[in-house]
Amino acid sequence: MLSGKKVGIIGVGKLGEAIALGLMKNGALGASDIFGSAKRDGSLERIRSKVGIEALASNKDLVTKSDIVILAVKPQNVANVCADIRTALKPTQLIISVAASVTTSYIERHLQADVPVIRAMPNTPSLINAGMTAICGGKFATKEHLALAKEIFESVGLVVELDESLFDGVTALSASGPAYIYVVIESLAEAGVKLGIPRDISTLLAAQTMLGSAKLVLETKQHPALLKDSVTTPAGCTIDGLLELEDGRLRVTLIKAVVKAAERASQLVSGGCE
Ligand SMILES: NC(=O)c1ccc[n+]([C@@H]2O[C@H](COP(=O)([O-])OP(=O)(O)OC[C@H]3O[C@@H](n4cnc5c(N)ncnc54)[C@H](OP(=O)(O)O)[C@@H]3O)[C@@H](O)[C@H]2O)c1
């Protein structure tokens, strides 16, 4: 369904860039199929030179050239962008918003048109085909629109369809999640440095251990607690490390971090979450 479609990304910043590069890396779309916009001249230049796609200063021009428009601006800018592109949009086009906190009904209201809207919450590992994206459809979105959005984000990782009421949780868990994971990787690497392992090797050990452990969870579908038990020999060294993690309240800290981020996600745009 995606083949032959033109995709315009309004706001090629960190996430927009990851999506554009991810789509091209996997051959889902070519550079001539994707357009991008940004606010500053320097960003437009970066889109041309680093991302390698056509960069447009006008969001309206971008919309006119696109079948699918991905809104990847900050939540606070969504209303302005909707007002900007409103007159250029046709109901045959599809809007996909990746903005945290912004509901499909908020976008529908600001577009003032019966244009299909999909809300998607991807993450930056989309850049290397390891993304995790949740999607849901607005009032005018059909199964076909959801299938198209699924195809876009499946070309850069895994996709789940979820009720919109769960999106602040998804934002806090899998969209913000890479930041938490980097802190864990950085901390494990620091531990290696403390124990005399060179920093680059230590970071490799930590990151590959994170990747391998995550793959075991996904591929074996075993409960993480069972996989943890398989590493923990009675009276061995791992249990001593685990006791330190419990003492440092790692579990409760991670849970509270995600819950706090979800609370913040619900406040990013006033009136965005209903
Ligand atoms: N980063 C993530 O991991 C992540 C994950 C999931 C969802 N999101 C969502 O994705 C969206 C973008 O986040 P980000 O981290 O990629 O932010 P970002 O790096 O700041 O990118 C935002 C982009 O929007 C551009 N922009 C601002 N106003 C514009 C306008 N009127 N017309 C066209 N472009 C405009 C900015 O242009 P300039 O560069 O010229 O300022 C910038 O390139 C947010 O809504 C966020 O909630 C992000």
The ligand as a MOL file (V3000), in Angstrom:
LIG
                    3D

  0  0  0     0  0            999 V3000
M  V30 BEGIN CTAB
M  V30 COUNTS 48 52 0 0 0
M  V30 BEGIN ATOM
M  V30 1 N 12.3050 12.4930 20.1440 0
M  V30 2 C 11.6530 11.3930 20.4400 0
M  V30 3 O 12.2350 10.3960 20.8690 0
M  V30 4 C 10.1470 11.3190 20.2470 0
M  V30 5 C 9.5000 10.0760 20.4020 0
M  V30 6 C 8.1070 10.0130 20.1700 0
M  V30 7 C 7.4070 11.1460 19.8230 0
M  V30 8 N 8.0650 12.3380 19.7190 0 CHG=1
M  V30 9 C 7.2850 13.5110 19.3110 0
M  V30 10 O 7.7980 13.9450 18.0750 0
M  V30 11 C 7.6840 15.3570 17.9720 0
M  V30 12 C 9.0400 15.9330 17.5920 0
M  V30 13 O 9.9530 15.6540 18.6280 0
M  V30 14 P 11.5220 15.8340 18.3600 0
M  V30 15 O 12.1940 15.2840 19.5530 0
M  V30 16 O 11.8640 15.3040 17.0070 0 CHG=-1
M  V30 17 O 11.6200 17.4360 18.3770 0
M  V30 18 P 12.6270 18.3700 17.5800 0
M  V30 19 O 13.9230 17.6780 17.3710 0
M  V30 20 O 12.6120 19.6860 18.2760 0
M  V30 21 O 11.9270 18.5310 16.1480 0
M  V30 22 C 10.8350 19.3780 15.9140 0
M  V30 23 C 10.9880 19.9340 14.5140 0
M  V30 24 O 9.8400 20.7200 14.2200 0
M  V30 25 C 10.2660 21.8110 13.4450 0
M  V30 26 N 9.2410 22.8470 13.4760 0
M  V30 27 C 8.8460 23.6640 14.4920 0
M  V30 28 N 7.8440 24.4850 14.0910 0
M  V30 29 C 7.6070 24.1740 12.7870 0
M  V30 30 C 6.7130 24.6560 11.8180 0
M  V30 31 N 5.8200 25.6270 12.0950 0
M  V30 32 N 6.7410 24.1110 10.5760 0
M  V30 33 C 7.6150 23.1240 10.2710 0
M  V30 34 N 8.4980 22.6080 11.1450 0
M  V30 35 C 8.4990 23.1370 12.3880 0
M  V30 36 C 11.5560 22.2300 14.0790 0
M  V30 37 O 12.2710 23.0120 13.1400 0
M  V30 38 P 13.6900 23.6850 13.5340 0
M  V30 39 O 14.6760 22.5530 13.5570 0
M  V30 40 O 13.9440 24.5890 12.3910 0
M  V30 41 O 13.4970 24.3410 14.8450 0
M  V30 42 C 12.2000 20.8550 14.3430 0
M  V30 43 O 12.9310 20.4280 13.2250 0
M  V30 44 C 7.1800 15.8580 19.3070 0
M  V30 45 O 5.8110 16.1560 19.2090 0
M  V30 46 C 7.3990 14.7000 20.2570 0
M  V30 47 O 6.3820 14.6450 21.2380 0
M  V30 48 C 9.4140 12.4410 19.8990 0
M  V30 END ATOM
M  V30 BEGIN BOND
M  V30 1 1 1 2
M  V30 2 2 2 3
M  V30 3 1 2 4
M  V30 4 1 4 5
M  V30 5 2 4 48
M  V30 6 2 5 6
M  V30 7 1 6 7
M  V30 8 2 7 8
M  V30 9 1 8 9
M  V30 10 1 8 48
M  V30 11 1 9 10
M  V30 12 1 9 46
M  V30 13 1 10 11
M  V30 14 1 11 12
M  V30 15 1 11 44
M  V30 16 1 12 13
M  V30 17 1 13 14
M  V30 18 2 14 15
M  V30 19 1 14 16
M  V30 20 1 14 17
M  V30 21 1 17 18
M  V30 22 2 18 19
M  V30 23 1 18 20
M  V30 24 1 18 21
M  V30 25 1 21 22
M  V30 26 1 22 23
M  V30 27 1 23 24
M  V30 28 1 23 42
M  V30 29 1 24 25
M  V30 30 1 25 26
M  V30 31 1 25 36
M  V30 32 1 26 27
M  V30 33 1 26 35
M  V30 34 2 27 28
M  V30 35 1 28 29
M  V30 36 1 29 30
M  V30 37 2 29 35
M  V30 38 1 30 31
M  V30 39 2 30 32
M  V30 40 1 32 33
M  V30 41 2 33 34
M  V30 42 1 34 35
M  V30 43 1 36 37
M  V30 44 1 36 42
M  V30 45 1 37 38
M  V30 46 2 38 39
M  V30 47 1 38 40
M  V30 48 1 38 41
M  V30 49 1 42 43
M  V30 50 1 44 45
M  V30 51 1 44 46
M  V30 52 1 46 47
M  V30 END BOND
M  V30 END CTAB
M  END
